[in-house]
Amino acid sequence: MKIPCAPADDRLDATCKALRAQVREFLRNELSIGGFAPQCDSWLRGFDRAFTRKLGARGWLGMTWPRRYGGQERSQRERYVVIEELLAAGAPVAGHWVAERQVGPSILRHGTEEQKQGLVPPIARGESIFGACYSEPDVGSDLASVKARAVRIDGGWKITGTKVWTSQGHNADHLFVLCRTSDGAGVKHRGLSMLIVAMPAKGLAVRPIRLLTGEHHFNEMVFDGVEVPDSMVLGGEGEGWNIVTGDLASERSGPERFMSTLPLLGEMIRKARATPADARAEIVIGELVSRFWTLRSMSIGVAALMEQGHQPGVEAALVKDLGTRFEGDVAQAARLLYPMVPSLDSDERFENFAAQAILHTPAYTLRGGTNEVLRGIIARGLGLR
Ligand SMILES: Cc1cc2nc3c(=O)[nH]c(=O)nc-3n(C[C@H](O)[C@H](O)[C@H](O)COP(=O)(O)OP(=O)(O)OC[C@H]3O[C@@H](n4cnc5c(N)ncnc54)[C@H](O)[C@@H]3O)c2cc1C
């Protein structure tokens, strides 16, 4: 399978272009009424339930999903245009990101009719926030080794164990919890199940883990006998690994994997335009923009493959590895090109965005699978290991 390589905009038809204009108009209006303050890494740090609901009301969440489950039956590329514009504007989209990107599609793929009808439409309306409880204190890259255990009780399961780095766990209405439900006859990928926990849950302690910036974004989640009914097991007992790995193409290839620092790159371009010609700045910014354009083309290509029903896991890993390195390079270039004191409290947008981008840099190549692990996946896909 090859990523289709036509220039990115050739694959975006007139419908996509009209939609882009609508989203830009909406964002311009929101900015003019002070609806949000643009920021770097807005899909991680920009939590705003009201903004998420506004997107839901416009039909811009779950756009590709069937209408009977609250979707719009639009194309992957139309969805791509919407999320691209939201990220470029640094809009506060963290509330629905996990739910819209991976939870909704997972429930549509693996859920019972009752789960689809009950859980998916509220996500499309922007009314349901999900947290993904996969990682554990000693388990991240080697996800199949999860230790959180769910044991059978009458009519359901009881979960005990600790999860970490749960983004938006403190705001979530539901959690996707990957648990061990049997020993899988000694094969660690078997015996895992995905349990859906409704919040607030009795027996669950949610403890903040602060970012370098002091912000509260993710959490440690301690499950001490949290009960889940059978009706909230996704895809049946033992299907957990299949569900998690199926999510990865959509989790890794999207434009959020190279656009977290785009608002900063935009400020760099504005700065370069406003100052006398500077050959060094032109070269550095020119290189960054051409890398961005290549990544965008590849990522739209992956969206096109998904639209054709493929699961482009290796291609997605490639986009994420190249994209997350690009995000860090933007922060680094800003720091080296222009003398400044990056500060989260600065009124100067450039210094403010630079501080956000720099302080979030360690996360880019970790979240959603580290770059070392992605390169292992790419090597395997190329038949090199
Ligand atoms: C901002 C942010 C948000 C996150 N949100 C969530 C969330 O919502 N839900 C969730 O479940 N998790 C979340 N995570 C966790 C994230 O998925 C893990 O941090 C990631 O999978 C890496 O796992 P780890 O931290 O345990 O590192 P480890 O797996 O311990 O890795 C440590 C180092 O060893 C390297 N390494 C490990 N295995 C190999 C190998 N086989 N070959 C080569 N090198 C290897 C890694 O690349 C890394 O450099 C989030 C993380 C961040 C930073």
The ligand as a MOL file (V3000), in Angstrom:
LIG
                    3D

  0  0  0     0  0            999 V3000
M  V30 BEGIN CTAB
M  V30 COUNTS 53 58 0 0 0
M  V30 BEGIN ATOM
M  V30 1 C 0.8770 14.5970 26.8590 0
M  V30 2 C 0.5940 13.1380 27.0390 0
M  V30 3 C -0.7150 12.6890 27.0530 0
M  V30 4 C -0.9810 11.3320 27.2440 0
M  V30 5 N -2.2890 10.9160 27.3090 0
M  V30 6 C -2.5590 9.6110 27.5450 0
M  V30 7 C -3.9150 9.1690 27.6900 0
M  V30 8 O -4.8580 9.9480 27.5930 0
M  V30 9 N -4.1340 7.8670 27.9800 0
M  V30 10 C -3.1210 6.9720 28.0980 0
M  V30 11 O -3.4100 5.7990 28.3360 0
M  V30 12 N -1.8200 7.3530 27.9850 0
M  V30 13 C -1.5270 8.6530 27.7030 0
M  V30 14 N -0.2090 9.0570 27.5750 0
M  V30 15 C 0.8570 8.0730 27.7940 0
M  V30 16 C 1.6510 7.7180 26.5420 0
M  V30 17 O 0.8770 6.9610 25.6480 0
M  V30 18 C 2.9030 6.9690 27.0150 0
M  V30 19 O 3.7090 7.9160 27.6950 0
M  V30 20 C 3.6910 6.3720 25.8870 0
M  V30 21 O 2.9830 5.3150 25.3230 0
M  V30 22 C 5.0760 5.8920 26.3510 0
M  V30 23 O 4.9700 5.0410 27.4360 0
M  V30 24 P 5.8400 5.2680 28.7830 0
M  V30 25 O 5.6630 6.6900 29.1860 0
M  V30 26 O 5.4540 4.1970 29.7420 0
M  V30 27 O 7.3420 5.0750 28.3170 0
M  V30 28 P 8.1610 3.7330 28.2420 0
M  V30 29 O 7.3870 2.7120 27.4760 0
M  V30 30 O 8.6390 3.3610 29.6310 0
M  V30 31 O 9.4070 4.1810 27.3720 0
M  V30 32 C 10.5560 4.8390 27.9510 0
M  V30 33 C 11.5680 5.0140 26.8340 0
M  V30 34 O 11.9870 3.7320 26.3400 0
M  V30 35 C 11.7920 3.6530 24.9250 0
M  V30 36 N 11.3400 2.3220 24.5270 0
M  V30 37 C 10.3620 1.5860 25.1270 0
M  V30 38 N 10.1740 0.4330 24.4520 0
M  V30 39 C 11.0510 0.4370 23.4200 0
M  V30 40 C 11.3380 -0.4840 22.3580 0
M  V30 41 N 10.6720 -1.6330 22.2360 0
M  V30 42 N 12.2930 -0.1520 21.4490 0
M  V30 43 C 12.9690 1.0360 21.5550 0
M  V30 44 N 12.7450 1.9280 22.5550 0
M  V30 45 C 11.7990 1.6430 23.4710 0
M  V30 46 C 10.7120 4.6680 24.6110 0
M  V30 47 O 10.7700 5.1130 23.2870 0
M  V30 48 C 11.0220 5.7780 25.6220 0
M  V30 49 O 12.0030 6.6500 25.1070 0
M  V30 50 C 0.0790 10.4040 27.3900 0
M  V30 51 C 1.4120 10.8590 27.3610 0
M  V30 52 C 1.6750 12.2100 27.1960 0
M  V30 53 C 3.1060 12.6600 27.1630 0
M  V30 END ATOM
M  V30 BEGIN BOND
M  V30 1 1 1 2
M  V30 2 1 2 3
M  V30 3 2 2 52
M  V30 4 2 3 4
M  V30 5 1 4 5
M  V30 6 1 4 50
M  V30 7 2 5 6
M  V30 8 1 6 7
M  V30 9 1 6 13
M  V30 10 2 7 8
M  V30 11 1 7 9
M  V30 12 1 9 10
M  V30 13 2 10 11
M  V30 14 1 10 12
M  V30 15 2 12 13
M  V30 16 1 13 14
M  V30 17 1 14 15
M  V30 18 1 14 50
M  V30 19 1 15 16
M  V30 20 1 16 17
M  V30 21 1 16 18
M  V30 22 1 18 19
M  V30 23 1 18 20
M  V30 24 1 20 21
M  V30 25 1 20 22
M  V30 26 1 22 23
M  V30 27 1 23 24
M  V30 28 2 24 25
M  V30 29 1 24 26
M  V30 30 1 24 27
M  V30 31 1 27 28
M  V30 32 2 28 29
M  V30 33 1 28 30
M  V30 34 1 28 31
M  V30 35 1 31 32
M  V30 36 1 32 33
M  V30 37 1 33 34
M  V30 38 1 33 48
M  V30 39 1 34 35
M  V30 40 1 35 36
M  V30 41 1 35 46
M  V30 42 1 36 37
M  V30 43 1 36 45
M  V30 44 2 37 38
M  V30 45 1 38 39
M  V30 46 1 39 40
M  V30 47 2 39 45
M  V30 48 1 40 41
M  V30 49 2 40 42
M  V30 50 1 42 43
M  V30 51 2 43 44
M  V30 52 1 44 45
M  V30 53 1 46 47
M  V30 54 1 46 48
M  V30 55 1 48 49
M  V30 56 2 50 51
M  V30 57 1 51 52
M  V30 58 1 52 53
M  V30 END BOND
M  V30 END CTAB
M  END
